[in-house]
C-alpha cells in the first residue's frame, strides 16, 4: 500500500463515485479504477461494493477508510511540523554551559534570542567544560560553551569571548590597591578555586610554571560561595575578569594578573560530524552577529 493508492481510495469513498473522484483528482476514470483495484488486490480484500448502481464501501473498506484518514492526517501533521522547524517557528536546543559562564552571560543572551524566536526552546545543562565537550561529542548536547582551545578535528567552534583571569581579594588584603600583580607573588596565599577541571587545571599549571604549588583551601562550582568566602577574607581566588561586574566593590577587589597574563577564551562548540538543526544554526548565527560579545 502506498500513499497514492490510499489518497485515491479515500477520494472515491468521499464522493461514493469514481466519476466525481476522478474529476476531483484530475485523472481519467479508468486510471482511478485501476489504482483502487490494485489496492484491493494487494490487500486481498474487496473494499468497494460495485454491485449496486451507487457504489458503497464494504466492511473492510470502512476500516481502510477510517485508518487511512488517520494516516493522511498524520502526514499533514508531519508536513506542518517540518515546515515550522525549517522556518524556525519551532525547535529545541540542548546547550551545555559551565556554571560561572552561565551566570555571567546567558540570562541576557537567552532573553534576546527568545525575543527573536519565541518558539525555540533552549534547555540548559550545567557542567564543567570537559564534560560539556564530551557530551557534545556523544550527541546529548547540541551546543557546548567551553574553554578554548578545542580539537578542530572534532568540533566546529564559534569563538565567543576573549578575556583574561584576574585576582579577587578582600578589600583589606595587602594586594587590594595594586594596579596589577605578578602570579608568583601569590605563592603564600590561600586559594579558593572554581571546581571545574579545565579551569582548575589551568590555574594549577600556571602556578607551577612560575615556581609554586598553590595551597587550595576550598573549591566550589557556586559563585555565591566563592564570593562569600572572599568577602570573609578566607582566601583569594583567580576568576574570569568579567566577574568584577558581579562583586560588592566595598568588600572585594579585582586586580589584573600579569607576568604571565592568564587568557580566558570561550567558544561555542558543535559536533563536526553531526548536521546542526535549523534552530541550532539560527542560534550560532545570532551569536556570530553579536561578536565580539560584551557584557
C-alpha positions in Angstrom: 0.0 0.0 0.0 1.3 3.4 -0.9 0.1 7.0 -0.3 -1.2 7.4 -3.8 -3.4 4.3 -3.6 -4.7 5.5 -0.2 -5.4 9.0 -1.4 -7.3 7.8 -4.4 -9.4 5.3 -2.4 -10.3 8.0 0.2 -11.4 10.3 -2.6 -13.7 7.6 -4.1 -15.1 6.9 -0.7 -15.6 10.7 -0.1 -17.8 11.0 -3.3 -19.2 7.5 -3.4 -18.4 7.8 -7.1 -15.5 7.0 -9.4 -16.7 9.7 -11.8 -16.7 12.5 -9.3 -13.5 11.4 -7.6 -11.7 11.2 -11.0 -12.7 14.8 -11.7 -11.6 16.0 -8.3 -8.2 14.3 -8.8 -7.9 15.3 -12.5 -7.5 11.7 -13.5 -9.2 9.5 -16.1 -11.8 7.3 -14.5 -10.1 4.2 -15.9 -6.8 5.2 -14.2 -8.5 5.7 -10.9 -10.3 2.4 -11.1 -7.0 0.6 -11.8 -5.3 2.1 -8.8 -8.1 1.3 -6.4 -8.3 -2.2 -7.9 -4.5 -2.7 -7.4 -5.0 -1.7 -3.7 -7.7 -4.3 -3.3 -5.5 -7.0 -4.9 -2.6 -6.1 -2.7 -4.7 -6.3 0.4 -6.6 -9.4 -1.0 -9.9 -8.0 0.0 -12.8 -6.1 -1.7 -13.0 -2.5 -0.5 -15.9 -1.3 -2.7 -19.2 -3.0 -3.4 -19.7 -2.3 -7.1 -22.9 -4.4 -7.5 -25.3 -1.6 -6.8 -25.9 1.4 -9.1 -24.3 3.7 -6.4 -21.1 2.3 -5.0 -20.6 1.8 -1.3 -17.8 0.6 0.9 -17.6 -2.9 2.2 -16.9 -3.5 5.9 -13.2 -3.8 5.0 -13.5 -0.6 3.0 -14.9 1.2 6.1 -11.9 0.0 8.1 -9.4 1.1 5.5 -11.1 4.5 5.1 -11.1 5.2 8.9 -7.4 4.1 9.3 -6.4 5.8 6.0 -7.8 9.2 7.1 -5.8 8.9 10.3 -2.6 8.2 8.3 -3.3 11.2 6.0 -3.9 13.4 9.0 -0.6 12.3 10.5 1.2 13.0 7.2 -0.3 16.5 7.2 0.9 17.0 10.8 4.4 15.9 9.8 4.4 18.4 7.0 3.3 21.2 9.3 5.9 20.3 12.0 8.6 20.1 9.4 7.6 23.5 7.9 7.6 25.0 11.4 11.0 23.5 12.1 12.6 24.7 8.8 11.1 28.1 9.2 12.2 28.4 12.8 8.7 28.6 14.2 9.6 25.7 16.5 12.7 23.9 17.7 14.8 22.8 20.6 18.4 23.5 21.5 20.2 21.4 24.2 23.1 23.6 25.5 25.8 22.8 28.0 27.3 25.6 30.0 29.8 25.7 32.9 28.0 27.4 35.9 30.2 30.5 36.1 29.8 31.2 32.4 26.0 30.7 32.5 25.8 33.1 35.5 27.8 35.8 33.7 26.4 35.9 30.2 23.5 33.6 29.3 20.4 35.1 31.0 20.7 38.2 28.8 21.6 36.1 25.7 18.7 33.7 26.1 16.3 36.6 26.7 17.4 38.3 23.5 17.3 35.1 21.4 13.8 34.3 22.7 12.5 37.7 21.7 13.5 36.8 18.1 12.5 33.1 18.2 9.9 32.7 20.9 9.0 29.1 20.0 12.6 27.8 20.0 13.1 26.3 23.4 16.6 26.3 25.0 17.4 23.6 27.6 20.4 24.5 29.7 22.6 21.8 31.3 25.3 23.0 33.7 28.6 21.1 33.8 32.4 21.7 33.6 34.0 22.5 30.2 35.5 19.0 29.8 32.1 17.2 30.4 30.3 19.7 28.2 32.7 19.0 25.3 32.3 15.2 25.9 28.5 15.5 25.8 28.6 17.4 22.5 30.8 14.7 21.0 28.4 12.0 22.3 25.3 13.8 20.9 23.5 14.5 24.1 24.1 18.3 23.7 23.7 20.3 20.5 26.0 23.2 21.6 28.6 23.4 24.3 30.0 26.6 25.7 33.5 25.7 26.8 37.1 26.9 27.2 39.4 27.1 24.3 41.4 25.7 22.7 39.3 23.0 21.1 40.2 20.0 18.9 39.3 21.3 15.5 39.1 17.8 14.1 36.1 17.1 16.4 34.4 20.4 16.8 33.2 23.4 14.8 33.9 26.4 17.0 32.5 29.9 17.1 34.8 32.0 19.3 32.6 33.6 21.8 34.8 35.6 24.2 38.4 36.5 24.6 39.3 37.7 28.0 41.7 37.2 31.0 41.7 35.9 34.5 42.1 38.3 37.5 42.9 38.0 41.1 40.0 38.6 43.5 40.8 39.6 47.1 39.2 41.0 50.2 39.4 44.9 50.3 41.8 44.8 53.3 44.2 42.4 51.6 47.8 43.8 51.1 47.4 43.5 47.3 43.9 45.1 47.2 45.1 48.5 46.0 47.6 47.3 43.4 47.2 48.1 39.7 48.5 44.6 38.8 50.1 41.6 40.4 52.6 39.0 39.2 51.4 35.5 39.5 54.5 34.4 41.6 53.5 37.0 44.2 50.7 34.7 45.2 52.9 31.8 46.4 51.9 32.1 50.0 48.2 32.8 49.5 45.3 30.5 50.4 43.2 29.9 47.3 39.5 29.4 46.7 39.1 27.8 43.3 36.3 27.1 40.9 35.5 23.4 40.9 35.8 22.9 37.1 38.5 20.6 35.9 39.9 22.6 32.9 39.7 25.9 34.8 41.2 24.4 37.9 44.0 22.6 36.0 44.8 25.8 34.1 45.4 27.7 37.3 47.5 24.9 38.9 49.6 24.6 35.8 50.3 28.3 35.6 51.3 28.5 39.2 53.6 25.5 38.8 55.1 27.2 35.8 56.2 30.2 37.8 57.6 28.1 40.6 55.0 27.2 43.3 52.1 24.8 44.0 49.1 26.8 45.2 47.6 26.0 48.6 43.9 25.3 47.8 41.7 25.6 50.9 38.3 25.4 49.2 36.7 24.5 45.8 33.2 25.2 44.6 31.2 25.5 41.4 29.0 28.1 43.1 29.9 31.8 42.6 27.9 32.8 45.7 30.0 30.5 47.9 33.3 31.7 46.4 32.4 35.4 46.7 31.2 34.8 50.2 34.5 33.3 51.3 36.4 36.1 49.8 34.1 38.6 51.5 35.0 37.0 54.8 38.7 37.3 53.9 39.2 33.5 54.0 41.3 33.3 50.8 41.9 34.7 47.4 40.6 33.5 44.0 41.5 33.6 40.4 38.4 34.2 38.3 37.3 35.5 34.9 37.8 39.3 34.8 34.1 39.9 33.9 33.2 38.6 37.4 34.2 42.0 38.7 30.9 43.3 37.4 29.1 41.0 39.9 31.1 41.7 43.1 30.4 44.0 46.0 33.2 46.5 45.5 33.1 47.6 49.1 34.2 44.1 50.1 36.1 42.6 47.1 38.8 44.0 44.8 39.8 42.7 41.4 43.4 43.0 40.3 44.8 42.2 36.8 47.4 39.4 36.8 50.5 39.9 34.6 53.7 38.0 34.1 52.1 35.9 32.9 48.7 37.0 31.8 46.2 34.2 32.1 43.9 34.0 29.0 40.3 33.0 29.3 38.9 32.2 25.9 35.5 30.7 25.3 33.9 29.1 22.3 30.5 27.6 21.1 31.3 24.0 20.3 29.2 21.8 17.9 30.0 18.3 16.7 31.8 18.4 13.4 30.4 15.1 12.3 26.8 16.0 13.0 24.5 18.2 11.0 23.1 21.0 13.1 19.3 21.6 13.2 17.9 24.9 11.8 17.3 26.1 15.4 21.0 25.4 16.3 22.2 27.2 13.2 19.9 30.2 14.0 21.4 30.4 17.5 25.0 30.3 16.1 24.2 32.9 13.6 22.6 35.1 16.3 25.8 34.8 18.4 28.1 35.5 15.5 26.3 38.7 14.8 26.8 39.8 18.4 30.5 39.1 18.4 32.8 40.3 19.9 30.5 39.8 22.9 30.4 42.4 25.6 28.7 42.4 29.0 
